[in-house]
Amino acid sequence: MDLSPQEVHVLRELSDGMERWDEEIATGKFSREHIRGAVSWLEKKGLVSVRTETDTVNTLTAQGKDFLNNGLPERELFKLLLERSPMTMDQIFKAMDRERSKIGITQMAKFGVKPISGRMELADNNEIDRILSLRESVLLKIANHDSITSPAEKEQLDNILKRSGLVDTKIRKKRMVLLLDSGSKLLMELPDEETIGNLTSEMIISGDWKNRTFRSYDLTMPGKSINRNGLHPLTLLIERVRQIYMSMGFTEIKDNIIEFAGWNMDALFIPQDHPARDMQDTFFMDTDLGEINEEDERLFRKIGKVHRNGMKGYRGWASPWSMAEAKKTLLRTHTTASTLRALHKSPDRELAVFSVDKVFRHESVDWKHLAEFYQMEGAIHSKNANLSTLKWYLKKFYSRLGFDDIELIPSYYPYTEPSIDIIVMINGKEVEMGGSGVVRPEVTKTLGLKHNVIAWGMGLERLALIYYGLDDVRKLYNSDIDWLRSYKIRL
């Protein structure tokens, strides 16, 4: 049996009889891809056995590295309290960065050191110091990919993993390879001289090919199975949602992902001092889109008046409003601005529109949150648009998605009243699957719309978790070839 150089390399690496991870066998001469291919061929030839195991890989995020290099916020606060306890909250905020101080206060509260009457004071110093030292040790071990084995360190690892934004956790699949007796026997029969698989121009020019032994090729060996290409699971789900909307008579709209705050927030009756505008929720742009057109500027000023003073029959926010704030540019946080803009362009026309597109939130990425994700949304502008109509459409839409058992419960959104959350039953559990409502008159009348507007929407990745039986939204974007070849829709 003839073997390639990389196959020979794998056999020799396994000659000690120990099971090895195939990536550990890679060298400067043979890449991981070379070794993976060699292992697959050796398994087909019956020379090695291969099994797959999974393990968890933790890596520090940028914030985790910052805490490792510059110290944990709770350690910084602990040192302050050692020196100056008791301290008022104002003193703490002045002595520390405000965000770090908030984290430090939260963590110290778990030790029983809580603000009382606006002051914090230490009690059991030694136990806190011991636990903080363990956390620092765990952060360092995560950074160095060292094993965490002691129960005390494992307990602090749980604390760190539960904290948002410190550690990125991935499930890694490992192919473990073991040399079989047939492989050992063949290895002893191999010549010391390396055989050549490819004839190169250098060999021809130098004449070296005359003194080399070339590999023979076994044309009877079975070839690699070919997997036909297919659409990504998320792409399939997007197409399914699009078809449902279009079958219900909706028109699809597309719009820019960079938006004015005036359209993204002000037009939706979100006050300019609303927390959603803070940097922790929104990606604001350093550059602008240039001067807004006259129509948008007139509309924004009209919106500003409604924010400040309200309108006939409706109260505004009675808070300051700034055109400069409305002109800020950002990565859109939802697609509602796009659907309402589409309706605003034809204010007298009854119309049903939908979009399935990307939105952006400044989120800490974890098993259920992404900073960039798809949102699907439908909106209807009609003289018959009311709460009863909305309920009918919700039941029809979600039944076509496969959810016949839904519950509609009251909720709150700044730009709809009344507002409804959609709850579906999955395996006996209630799962929130989006929000909906009748768009407020402060929005529709200001945009010049003749009729009521009803709307609903949800994040598409949340739906994908249910469809594909996943427990982590990040798996949708991992290059897990095995899952991409074998996924199944589960309803």
N, C-alpha and C positions, 0 to 999 in steps of 0.2 A: 504494500500500500504506500502510495507516494503522498508526501505531506508538504505543505507550504512552509516557508521559514517561520512564519508567525505561529503555525500549528506546532512546529517542533519546539519553538520557544515556550509555548504554553505547557507542553508535555514535560519539558525539562524543569520548568518552574514548579510543577506539581509532583516532581519525582520523590519528594520527601514524604509523600503520602498524606499531607495535610490538606484539608479543604481550604480553598482560597476564594476571595472575592475577585471576580474577573478584572475589575478596574485596577486592583493592586498589582496585577501581572503586567500591566502596561509599562513600557520603558520609553526612553528617548527615541529608540529605533522604531518601536511599534506603538501606534496611537491606541487610544481606547477603542476606537472604531475597528481597527485592525484586529485587536484582541477579541472583541465581541464576535466578530465574524468568524475568527478561528475557533472559538469555543463552540459556536453553533455547528460548524462543520465537524469538529471532533465528536460532538454529541451524536450527530447523524451517523458517523462512522463507528459508533459504539466504543469509543476509547475513553470517554469521560462521562460522568453523570453530572447533571445540572439541576439545582433546585433554587427556587426564588424565596427570599425572605424579605421582610420589610423592617425598617427601623425609623425612628424619628430623629430628624436633624434640626437642631436649634441654632440659629445664628442671630447675632445682635443686629438690631436696626440702627439707623443713625442716632436715634435718641438713646438707645441702649449703649452704644459706644460712647456717647457723650456722658452718660451716667458713670460708665466705667472709668473714663479718663478724668472727669472733673468732679466725681463723687456723687453719691446718691443724694437727692434733695433731703431725705429724712436724716442722713448723716450730717448734712450742713446745718439743718435745724437743730439736731441733737447737740452739736458742738455749741451753737449759739445759746441754747438753753442751759448747757453746763456752765457757760461763762456768765450769763446774765439773767438766769431764771429768778423770778417770774418775768415774762415779757408780755406786753400788750400786743394785740394783732397789728396795730399800726407800726409798732417797733419792728415786728417780724417782717412786714411788707417792705419797710425801708431798708432793712439789713440784707434782704435776699431779693433775687429776681422774683417778680410776682408769680409767674407760672410755677417756678420751682417751689416757692413758698406754699402754694396751694397743694402741690403734690406732697410736700413734706408734712404739712398739717394733717392731710388725709391719712398718711401712713403712720404718723405718730399717734393719731387717734386710736389706731388698732392696738397700740400698746397701752391704751388707757390714758394717754396724755392728751386730754381734750381741752379745747378752750372753755373756760368757765368765767362767765361775766367779762368776756373779752380779753382774758389773760390765760397764758399757758405756763405750767410749772412742772418740773421733773420730780419723779419720786424714785423708782427703782432704776438706777442708772446702769448697773452692771449687766442686768439681763438684756436691756435694750442694746447696749454696746455689743454683747455677744451675738445677738441675732443680726445686727447690722453687719458685723464682721463676716458672718456666714453668707449674707446676701452678696457682699462684695466678692467673697471667694467664689460664689456660684457664677456671678457675672464674668469673672476672669476665666473660669473653666469653660463657660459657653463660648467665649471669644477664642479660646485655645482648642476647642473641641475635645476637652478632657472629659473623662467619665465622672459622673456624679453618683456616688454610691452610698454615702452615709445617710441614714434616715433624717438627720438634722438638716443636711444640705438639700435633700429631696423636698423637705417641707418648705424651704425657702425658694426652691426652684418653682414650686407650685405658686407661691406668691408672685414671683417675677412673671411667670407665664400668664397669670390672670390679669396682670397690669397691661393696659392697652398701649401698644406701640413700642415695647421694649425688645421683644423677641419675635423673629419670623420663624414659624414652625412648618416644616415640610415633611411629608412621608416619602421616604426613599426606598425604592425597590433594589435589592442586591441579588445578583446571580452568583451563587456559590458553586464552585467547580471542584470535583474530586476525581483523581486519576483512578481508572478501573484497572483490573488485572490485565485486560487486553492491551490497554495503553502502556502499562509498565513493560509488558513483553515486547511490544513493538519498539519502545524507546531503547531497549538494550540492543536491538538489531539495527538501529539507525547508524549510518556512517558518520564519522566525525566531520567530514567535509560538508559544507553547506551547499545545497543544491540551488540553482538559479531558476527563477520563474519567468523573468523577462529578459529578453535580449536588448541591450541598450546600444546606442550609437557609439558610446565610449568604448565598449567591449569590441565592437567591430573595428574601430580605428586603431586600437592598440593591439588587436589580435588576441586579446586575453580570453575570448570565447572558446579558443581551441583547447585551453587547459581547464575549462570549467565543466562541471556536471550539471546538466539541465534537468528540471523536473519533467516527468511524464504526466500526462493528464488522463484521468479515468473518465471517459465519456459516458460510462454507464451509471455514474453517480446521479442520484435524483437532484434536480435543481431546486432552488429556493421557491417556496410558494409565493405567488404574487397576489397581493391584496389590492383589489380595485379601489380606486379613489372614491371618496364620498364627501358630502358637505359636513362641515363641523356641526356638532350637536346644537350649538347656540344658533348657528345660521339656520338650521332646520326649524328650530323653535320660532325664530323671528319670522320665517316664511309662513309658518302655520298661523301665527297671530295675525299677520297681514291678510291672509286669506279669509280669516274669520271676520275681520273688520270689513273687508271689501264685499263679502257675501251679505253683509248687513246693510250695504248701501253707503258706506263711508268712503270718503276721498282721502288718499294719502297726501301728506304735506312733508316737505323737507325744508330745513332752514339752517342758518349759520350757527355754529357752536359758540362763536364769540358774540356776546350780546351786550347791549346797554343795560345798566342797572335799572333805568327807567322802564324798560320793557320787562326785564326779568323779575323785578320786585315792585316798583312803584305802581305800574299798571295793574298789578294784582292786589292792590290795596294793602301791601306789606309796608308798615311805617319805616321811615328811614333810620329809626333807632332800634329796629327789631334785631334780636340776637342772630338771626339767619344771615345778616350782612357782615358779621364779624369774620375775621380772617380764618378762624378755625372751621368755618363752614363753607366759605366761598373762595375760589381762586380768582382774585382780582388781577388784571393785566397791568404790566408796567407801561405798555404802549396803549394808545387810544385808536379809535376807528376814524379819527378825523372829525370834522364838524358834522353834527347830525343834520338831517334835512329839515326844512322849515316845517313840514307837516308833523314830524315827530316832536320838534321843539314846541309847537303850539299844543300838541296833545299832552306833552309832559307838564306844561304850565297849567293846563286844565286839570290834570291829575293832581298837581300840587295844591291847587285850590280846594279840591275835594278832601285831600289829606288834612289840610289845615282847618277848613271850615265846614266840611260836610256838604250835603246837598239837600234839596227839598225832601223831607221825610226821613233823612238819614244823617246821623252824626258822623263827623270826621274824627281824626285822631287828636285834633287840637294841639298838634306838636309842630315844631319848626320843620320846614321843607326846603331843600336846596337843589337848584338846577345842577350845580356842580356834582352833587352826589348822584343825581339821575344820569349824568353823562359818563359816569365811570364805566369802564368796560370790564367784563368778566367772562369766564367760561360758564356757560349757562348751567344752573343748578337743577333745572327741570325743563320740560318741553312745553309747559303750559303757555309760556309767552309766545311760542310759535303758533300754537293752535288758536289763541285769541287774536294774534295778528292776522291770521288767515281769515277769521270771521270779521275782523274790523275792516278788511279791504272790501267786503260785500255786506255792509251793515243791514241792508233791507232783504237780503236773500236768506231763505231757510236752507241750512247747510249742516251736514254731518262730516266732520273731518277726524283724522287720526294720524298719529306718528309713532314710529318705533325707532328711537334714535339715542345717541350717546348724550349723557349728562355727566357733570363733574361735581364732586363734593370733596372738601378738604377733610377726609376721614382718615382715621388710623385703620390701616388694612388689617382685617382679621378674618375669621371663618365666615362671618356674615356681612362684612362691610368691604366695599371697594371704593377707591377714589374716582374711578371711571367705570361707568356701567350703563346699561341700556334701560331706558324707561319707555313703556308703552302708554299711550294716552288717547282717549277718545272724547270728543266734545260735540254737542248738538245744539244748534241755534234754531229754535222753532217756536211757533206760537203755541204748540202743544207741549213744550218743554216744562215739566214740573216734577215734583217729587215722585209722583206715581209713575210717570214715564221713565224716570231714572231707575226706579226699582225694577220695572219690566225689562229694561235694557241690561241691567246688571245680571239678572237671572238668566236672560237669554245668552249673554256674552260668556258668562262663567260656565254655563252648561255646555257650551261648545268647546270650552277648554277642558271639559271633563269633570267639572265640579257641579253636581246636581244638588248637593246639600250645602247651601250657603245661608249665612245669617247676616243681617244688616243691623248694625248697632250705631247709635248716635256718636259723633266725634266732633272735633274742632279743626278747622283749617282757616287761615286768615282771609281767604278770598271766596269761600263758599259758606252758605247758610240757608238751609240746614246742611250739615255735613254728615257723611256716613262712612264707616269702615266696613269692609267686606271680610267676613270670617268664613273660612271653609273648614269642613271636617275631614281630616286625613288620619286614618287608622285610629279613629276615636278621639283625636286631639284637635283642638281649635287652633287654626293658623291664620294670622292676619295676612290678607292677600291684596291689600291696596286700599286707597281712599277715594271718595267721590263726594259729590254734592251739587247743589244749585248755586251757580256763580252769583255773587252778591251784586245788587244793583249799582253799588259804588263802582264796580268794575264794568259791567255791561253798559250802563247808561253813559258813563264817561267815555267809553269807546264808541258810542253812537249806535250801539246795537238795538234793533227794533224789538227783539223778542228776548225771552229768557234763554239762558245757556245752562245745560247740564253737562257734567264732565266726570270722568273717572280715570284712574291710572295706577300703575304699580311698577316696581322694578322687575325687569325681565329675568335677571339672574336668580331672584328668589323663586320664581316659577320654575326655572331650570333645575334648581336643587330638588324640587319635588318630582318633576318629570323624570329625572335621571337617577333618583335615589342617592344623591350625594349629601355629605354632611359638612362640606367646606366649599364655599363659593369660589375659592382660588383654584380648585381642581378643574374648573371649566377652562382655565387659561394655562394650565400646565401642559407640557408636551408629553403626556402619558400615552404613548402609542398603543399599549395594550388596551387601555380603557377606550380610546378613540376607535379601536377596531371592534370592541365588544359591547359598547353602551347599548342600553335598551330604554325605551320610554316606559315609565311606570306611572300608572294612573289608578 
